[in-house]
């Protein structure tokens, strides 16, 4: 039992690196990967290296799914029992790219004995991770559910996710292409630069090489900072750790932010972004 008034939970797409948790305990409910007749809990039954090796070789494309309302209800009850609390703030992947929030809301209706606040992050990956971390810090300091939700909203206002994909094929096949659809059919050597806008994938621009696309991503980050400092940052990748490490060094050097967290994205997100993707999640400072 933690003794905290509020328990903050999230889902497996946040994929927060251990060093970022700094002692915080954020229970995670896994999303599902479905590959033919096989079902895998994201980050539990299959790890990123194994998943991406199979993704590159397998002709069959995996699908993904949110936890059911029943799974959420069991999860919320377990967290409440383990934490000795009736109050839970559940912060989840954007409703614009997943049905996870809807399932959590359905579970909430089944649990009148608990005070569950379901929050749409309008984000994912370390964007969701940063939101969950701030929420958990407020809860650990004794904040109320209202305080925790307010902390989420403050992070959302300062959060950006930019990413470069090798191909739009995976987003298109997975039905998560959103506003980037207009880039379909472009030349093979074009590298799309995308972002999350209002919780959905949208196109920013297209650049002829990966190197130039990454350079442009950093330029856009600078523009969005508008003279403010980069308060924190994470570089994410999909089976592309070498390039991700190089981008993290560029971010640290150019923006003077430390640490720059490094993390792969969860297989559920990687299935849609596709191998080779590299991205930057950051929050603006004051």
MIMIVEX-868882 format. One record per residue (C-alpha): residue number from 1; x, y, z; residue in three letters. Coordinates in steps of 0.001 Angstrom, whole numbers. Each point is the difference from the previous one (the first is absolute). Example, Ala and Ser with C-alpha at 12.3 -4.5 7.8 and 13.67 -1.06 7.14 Angstrom:
BEGIN
{rec 1, {12300, -4500, 7800}, 'ALA'}
{rec 2, {1370, 3440, -660}, 'SER'}
END
This chain:
BEGIN
{rec 1, {0, 0, 0}, 'UNK'}
{rec 2, {1494, 3316, -1048}, 'UNK'}
{rec 3, {-1996, 2315, 2242}, 'UNK'}
{rec 4, {-527, 2401, -2892}, 'UNK'}
{rec 5, {-3467, 1359, -505}, 'UNK'}
{rec 6, {72, -455, -3784}, 'UNK'}
{rec 7, {1455, -2757, -2174}, 'UNK'}
{rec 8, {1105, 1013, -3500}, 'UNK'}
{rec 9, {-78, -2684, -2690}, 'UNK'}
{rec 10, {756, -54, -3707}, 'UNK'}
{rec 11, {300, -2460, -2879}, 'UNK'}
{rec 12, {2850, -1785, -1712}, 'UNK'}
{rec 13, {361, 2501, -2829}, 'UNK'}
{rec 14, {1617, 2479, 2423}, 'UNK'}
{rec 15, {3059, -2294, 162}, 'UNK'}
{rec 16, {1755, 2086, 2665}, 'UNK'}
{rec 17, {3703, -834, 491}, 'UNK'}
{rec 18, {905, -1129, 3524}, 'UNK'}
{rec 19, {2355, 2933, 586}, 'UNK'}
{rec 20, {-2827, 2471, -620}, 'UNK'}
{rec 21, {-2204, -1555, 2694}, 'UNK'}
{rec 22, {2401, 1011, 2783}, 'UNK'}
{rec 23, {-1768, -2165, 2556}, 'UNK'}
{rec 24, {-3549, 696, -1177}, 'UNK'}
{rec 25, {-2308, -2987, -333}, 'UNK'}
{rec 26, {-2440, 382, -2888}, 'UNK'}
{rec 27, {-2066, -3141, -634}, 'UNK'}
{rec 28, {-313, -821, -3695}, 'UNK'}
{rec 29, {-2753, -1817, -1863}, 'UNK'}
{rec 30, {1249, -1605, -3217}, 'UNK'}
{rec 31, {-1658, 446, -3363}, 'UNK'}
{rec 32, {-271, -3001, -2308}, 'UNK'}
{rec 33, {1911, -1070, -3102}, 'UNK'}
{rec 34, {-1837, -2492, -2198}, 'UNK'}
{rec 35, {1920, -2004, -2574}, 'UNK'}
{rec 36, {-2240, -2512, -1717}, 'UNK'}
{rec 37, {-1135, -2384, 2741}, 'UNK'}
{rec 38, {2576, 1290, 2477}, 'UNK'}
{rec 39, {-606, 2692, 2609}, 'UNK'}
{rec 40, {2765, 1801, 1857}, 'UNK'}
{rec 41, {-209, 2441, 2878}, 'UNK'}
{rec 42, {1983, 3069, -1009}, 'UNK'}
{rec 43, {3319, 95, 1839}, 'UNK'}
{rec 44, {-834, -3163, 1964}, 'UNK'}
{rec 45, {-197, -2982, -2349}, 'UNK'}
{rec 46, {2253, 1393, -2725}, 'UNK'}
{rec 47, {2896, 2457, 265}, 'UNK'}
{rec 48, {862, 2626, -2641}, 'UNK'}
{rec 49, {3055, -1769, -1536}, 'UNK'}
{rec 50, {-1939, -3246, -492}, 'UNK'}
{rec 51, {-3036, 1824, -1320}, 'UNK'}
{rec 52, {1867, 2146, -2532}, 'UNK'}
{rec 53, {2050, -2915, -1285}, 'UNK'}
{rec 54, {-3239, -1819, -723}, 'UNK'}
{rec 55, {-1669, 3131, -1426}, 'UNK'}
{rec 56, {2766, 438, -2588}, 'UNK'}
{rec 57, {-195, -3610, -1149}, 'UNK'}
{rec 58, {-3671, -912, 276}, 'UNK'}
{rec 59, {-2350, 692, -2904}, 'UNK'}
{rec 60, {-3051, -43, 2266}, 'UNK'}
{rec 61, {-571, 3378, 1646}, 'UNK'}
{rec 62, {-829, 72, 3728}, 'UNK'}
{rec 63, {-2984, 1872, 1326}, 'UNK'}
{rec 64, {-339, 1685, 3362}, 'UNK'}
{rec 65, {-2797, 335, 2499}, 'UNK'}
{rec 66, {-790, 1772, 3239}, 'UNK'}
{rec 67, {-681, -1922, 3222}, 'UNK'}
{rec 68, {-3648, -928, 470}, 'UNK'}
{rec 69, {-2213, 1746, 2531}, 'UNK'}
{rec 70, {144, -3160, 2105}, 'UNK'}
{rec 71, {3793, 7, -37}, 'UNK'}
{rec 72, {-22, 3641, 1035}, 'UNK'}
{rec 73, {-2446, -653, 2827}, 'UNK'}
{rec 74, {2194, -2796, 1364}, 'UNK'}
{rec 75, {3052, 2245, -354}, 'UNK'}
{rec 76, {-1604, 2917, 1853}, 'UNK'}
{rec 77, {-1204, -2278, 2815}, 'UNK'}
{rec 78, {3460, -1538, 396}, 'UNK'}
{rec 79, {1706, 3396, 107}, 'UNK'}
{rec 80, {-2512, 1280, 2557}, 'UNK'}
{rec 81, {518, -3062, 2205}, 'UNK'}
{rec 82, {3797, 111, -242}, 'UNK'}
{rec 83, {193, 3748, 655}, 'UNK'}
{rec 84, {-2706, 111, 2638}, 'UNK'}
{rec 85, {-1807, 2804, -1799}, 'UNK'}
{rec 86, {-3338, 690, -1648}, 'UNK'}
{rec 87, {1363, 2740, -2290}, 'UNK'}
{rec 88, {1659, -773, -3335}, 'UNK'}
{rec 89, {1039, 2326, -2808}, 'UNK'}
{rec 90, {415, -1995, -3216}, 'UNK'}
{rec 91, {1992, 1807, -2696}, 'UNK'}
{rec 92, {-72, -1715, -3389}, 'UNK'}
{rec 93, {970, 50, -3654}, 'UNK'}
{rec 94, {-1844, 2507, -2167}, 'UNK'}
{rec 95, {-3569, -882, -928}, 'UNK'}
{rec 96, {899, 1220, -3489}, 'UNK'}
{rec 97, {2115, -3096, -609}, 'UNK'}
{rec 98, {-1380, -2602, 2420}, 'UNK'}
{rec 99, {-3197, -1129, 1703}, 'UNK'}
{rec 100, {1796, -336, 3341}, 'UNK'}
{rec 101, {-1624, 3048, 1611}, 'UNK'}
{rec 102, {-3454, -1257, -996}, 'UNK'}
{rec 103, {674, -3393, 1607}, 'UNK'}
{rec 104, {1252, 1665, 3180}, 'UNK'}
{rec 105, {-3123, 2173, 121}, 'UNK'}
{rec 106, {-2194, -3083, -417}, 'UNK'}
{rec 107, {1829, -1693, 2882}, 'UNK'}
{rec 108, {-439, 3077, 2175}, 'UNK'}
{rec 109, {-3787, -346, -350}, 'UNK'}
{rec 110, {262, -3519, 1428}, 'UNK'}
{rec 111, {1817, 1189, 3136}, 'UNK'}
{rec 112, {-2222, 2370, 2002}, 'UNK'}
{rec 113, {2009, -866, 3119}, 'UNK'}
{rec 114, {3106, 1663, -1481}, 'UNK'}
{rec 115, {743, 3585, -967}, 'UNK'}
{rec 116, {1608, -434, -3426}, 'UNK'}
{rec 117, {930, 2980, -2159}, 'UNK'}
{rec 118, {800, -1027, -3578}, 'UNK'}
{rec 119, {2161, 2543, -1815}, 'UNK'}
{rec 120, {627, 96, -3739}, 'UNK'}
{rec 121, {3668, 971, -380}, 'UNK'}
{rec 122, {-408, 866, -3698}, 'UNK'}
{rec 123, {3475, -1523, -199}, 'UNK'}
{rec 124, {1979, -3233, 156}, 'UNK'}
{rec 125, {3562, -1330, 375}, 'UNK'}
{rec 126, {2078, 2310, 2208}, 'UNK'}
{rec 127, {-2512, 2789, -521}, 'UNK'}
{rec 128, {-2370, -2129, 2039}, 'UNK'}
{rec 129, {2983, -972, 2152}, 'UNK'}
{rec 130, {769, 3584, 1005}, 'UNK'}
{rec 131, {-3662, 578, 800}, 'UNK'}
{rec 132, {-215, -3128, 2165}, 'UNK'}
{rec 133, {3228, 899, 1800}, 'UNK'}
{rec 134, {-1207, 3480, 975}, 'UNK'}
{rec 135, {-3359, -1389, 1067}, 'UNK'}
{rec 136, {1694, -2625, 2180}, 'UNK'}
{rec 137, {2274, 2617, 1620}, 'UNK'}
{rec 138, {-2995, 2118, 989}, 'UNK'}
{rec 139, {-1764, -3072, 1394}, 'UNK'}
{rec 140, {3119, -1056, 1927}, 'UNK'}
{rec 141, {126, 3470, 1557}, 'UNK'}
{rec 142, {-3520, -493, 1334}, 'UNK'}
{rec 143, {-1946, 1769, -2735}, 'UNK'}
{rec 144, {-3698, -645, -554}, 'UNK'}
{rec 145, {-1493, -1453, -3168}, 'UNK'}
{rec 146, {-778, 3540, -1094}, 'UNK'}
{rec 147, {3616, 1028, 585}, 'UNK'}
{rec 148, {1241, -2965, -2014}, 'UNK'}
{rec 149, {-2312, 730, -2940}, 'UNK'}
{rec 150, {1059, 3652, 81}, 'UNK'}
{rec 151, {3645, -1112, -217}, 'UNK'}
{rec 152, {-853, -2078, -3064}, 'UNK'}
{rec 153, {-1572, 3002, -1693}, 'UNK'}
{rec 154, {3059, 2144, 718}, 'UNK'}
{rec 155, {2322, -2514, -1675}, 'UNK'}
{rec 156, {-2330, -396, -2988}, 'UNK'}
{rec 157, {261, 3718, -725}, 'UNK'}
{rec 158, {3811, -181, -253}, 'UNK'}
{rec 159, {427, -3373, -1707}, 'UNK'}
{rec 160, {1166, -728, -3555}, 'UNK'}
{rec 161, {585, -3258, -1872}, 'UNK'}
{rec 162, {1824, 93, -3335}, 'UNK'}
{rec 163, {1120, -3080, -1896}, 'UNK'}
{rec 164, {1513, -1135, -3285}, 'UNK'}
{rec 165, {-1115, -3284, -1564}, 'UNK'}
{rec 166, {1796, -2000, -2654}, 'UNK'}
{rec 167, {-3293, -743, -1712}, 'UNK'}
{rec 168, {-3702, 765, 442}, 'UNK'}
{rec 169, {-854, -3626, -765}, 'UNK'}
{rec 170, {-410, -1051, 3636}, 'UNK'}
{rec 171, {-2152, 2961, 1012}, 'UNK'}
{rec 172, {-2137, -541, -3094}, 'UNK'}
{rec 173, {-424, -3741, 511}, 'UNK'}
{rec 174, {-787, 472, 3680}, 'UNK'}
{rec 175, {-2610, 2680, -668}, 'UNK'}
{rec 176, {1816, 2650, 2098}, 'UNK'}
{rec 177, {1184, 2202, -2851}, 'UNK'}
{rec 178, {-2354, 2904, 743}, 'UNK'}
{rec 179, {900, 3241, -1745}, 'UNK'}
{rec 180, {3231, -1499, -1348}, 'UNK'}
{rec 181, {-2098, -1764, -2631}, 'UNK'}
{rec 182, {660, 2823, -2429}, 'UNK'}
{rec 183, {3676, -1047, -162}, 'UNK'}
{rec 184, {-807, -3499, -1279}, 'UNK'}
{rec 185, {1357, -732, -3439}, 'UNK'}
{rec 186, {3027, 2265, 365}, 'UNK'}
{rec 187, {3395, -1149, -1252}, 'UNK'}
{rec 188, {1651, -2848, 1891}, 'UNK'}
{rec 189, {2942, 2150, 1068}, 'UNK'}
{rec 190, {-2254, 2575, 1662}, 'UNK'}
{rec 191, {61, -150, 3812}, 'UNK'}
{rec 192, {-3218, 1285, 1563}, 'UNK'}
{rec 193, {285, 2207, 3087}, 'UNK'}
{rec 194, {-3111, -419, 2142}, 'UNK'}
{rec 195, {-1374, 1157, 3329}, 'UNK'}
{rec 196, {-2859, -622, 2378}, 'UNK'}
{rec 197, {-2529, 2799, -302}, 'UNK'}
{rec 198, {-3115, -90, 2198}, 'UNK'}
{rec 199, {763, -3632, 695}, 'UNK'}
{rec 200, {196, -1093, -3637}, 'UNK'}
{rec 201, {2834, -651, -2420}, 'UNK'}
{rec 202, {424, 2840, -2455}, 'UNK'}
{rec 203, {2580, 990, -2598}, 'UNK'}
{rec 204, {2405, 2871, 433}, 'UNK'}
{rec 205, {2143, -284, -3115}, 'UNK'}
{rec 206, {1977, -2447, -2112}, 'UNK'}
{rec 207, {3750, 46, -478}, 'UNK'}
{rec 208, {2160, -1841, -2506}, 'UNK'}
{rec 209, {2368, -1769, 2375}, 'UNK'}
{rec 210, {-174, -1310, 3554}, 'UNK'}
{rec 211, {2906, 2197, 1081}, 'UNK'}
{rec 212, {-1721, 3139, -1293}, 'UNK'}
{rec 213, {-3316, -1086, 1516}, 'UNK'}
{rec 214, {1621, -314, 3429}, 'UNK'}
{rec 215, {1665, 3400, -419}, 'UNK'}
{rec 216, {-3366, 1507, -915}, 'UNK'}
{rec 217, {-1594, -1690, 3036}, 'UNK'}
{rec 218, {2474, 1799, 2260}, 'UNK'}
{rec 219, {-647, 3292, -1805}, 'UNK'}
{rec 220, {-3732, -365, 613}, 'UNK'}
{rec 221, {675, -793, 3654}, 'UNK'}
{rec 222, {1980, 3252, 224}, 'UNK'}
{rec 223, {-2869, 1893, -1617}, 'UNK'}
{rec 224, {-2528, -1457, 2419}, 'UNK'}
{rec 225, {2113, 946, 2986}, 'UNK'}
{rec 226, {-326, 3618, -1097}, 'UNK'}
{rec 227, {3012, 1092, 2008}, 'UNK'}
{rec 228, {-987, -2023, 3067}, 'UNK'}
{rec 229, {2197, -2763, 1352}, 'UNK'}
{rec 230, {-584, -3688, -657}, 'UNK'}
{rec 231, {-959, -1164, 3487}, 'UNK'}
{rec 232, {302, -3736, -693}, 'UNK'}
{rec 233, {340, -2295, -2934}, 'UNK'}
{rec 234, {-69, -3602, -1093}, 'UNK'}
{rec 235, {1112, -1540, -3271}, 'UNK'}
{rec 236, {-1995, -3026, -1067}, 'UNK'}
{rec 237, {712, -2543, -2703}, 'UNK'}
{rec 238, {-1476, -3036, -1687}, 'UNK'}
{rec 239, {2707, -2660, -368}, 'UNK'}
{rec 240, {2415, 2825, -770}, 'UNK'}
{rec 241, {2111, 467, 3135}, 'UNK'}
{rec 242, {3173, 1168, -1753}, 'UNK'}
{rec 243, {-1741, 2892, -1741}, 'UNK'}
{rec 244, {-2006, 722, 3136}, 'UNK'}
{rec 245, {3189, 302, 2058}, 'UNK'}
{rec 246, {1467, 2392, -2576}, 'UNK'}
{rec 247, {-3122, 2181, 76}, 'UNK'}
{rec 248, {69, 40, 3816}, 'UNK'}
{rec 249, {3551, 1381, -130}, 'UNK'}
{rec 250, {-1077, 2692, -2450}, 'UNK'}
{rec 251, {-2922, 985, 2232}, 'UNK'}
{rec 252, {2180, 153, 3117}, 'UNK'}
{rec 253, {2663, 2085, -1747}, 'UNK'}
{rec 254, {-2337, 2361, -1837}, 'UNK'}
{rec 255, {-2624, 617, 2676}, 'UNK'}
{rec 256, {2097, -463, 3131}, 'UNK'}
{rec 257, {-2486, -2375, 1577}, 'UNK'}
{rec 258, {1116, -2799, 2327}, 'UNK'}
{rec 259, {-806, -2761, 237}, 'UNK'}
{rec 260, {-1409, -833, -3401}, 'UNK'}
{rec 261, {-1868, -3215, 722}, 'UNK'}
{rec 262, {395, -2817, -2492}, 'UNK'}
{rec 263, {-2683, -2568, -552}, 'UNK'}
{rec 264, {-1356, -2294, -2647}, 'UNK'}
{rec 265, {-3719, 315, -546}, 'UNK'}
{rec 266, {-2210, -2863, 1049}, 'UNK'}
{rec 267, {-744, -2660, -2642}, 'UNK'}
{rec 268, {-3636, 1186, -211}, 'UNK'}
{rec 269, {1172, 3441, -1170}, 'UNK'}
{rec 270, {2937, -1393, -1987}, 'UNK'}
{rec 271, {-2365, -2162, -2017}, 'UNK'}
{rec 272, {-1612, 3171, -1365}, 'UNK'}
{rec 273, {3034, 2282, -302}, 'UNK'}
{rec 274, {2213, -2684, -1553}, 'UNK'}
{rec 275, {3685, -915, 370}, 'UNK'}
{rec 276, {2443, 2837, -538}, 'UNK'}
{rec 277, {-2175, 2649, 1632}, 'UNK'}
{rec 278, {1741, 2521, 2251}, 'UNK'}
{rec 279, {-1750, 2724, 1948}, 'UNK'}
{rec 280, {312, 2769, 2556}, 'UNK'}
{rec 281, {-2343, 635, 2912}, 'UNK'}
{rec 282, {613, 3226, 1897}, 'UNK'}
{rec 283, {-1575, 2497, 2353}, 'UNK'}
{rec 284, {536, 3734, -174}, 'UNK'}
{rec 285, {1141, 1781, 3131}, 'UNK'}
{rec 286, {-815, 3424, 1364}, 'UNK'}
END
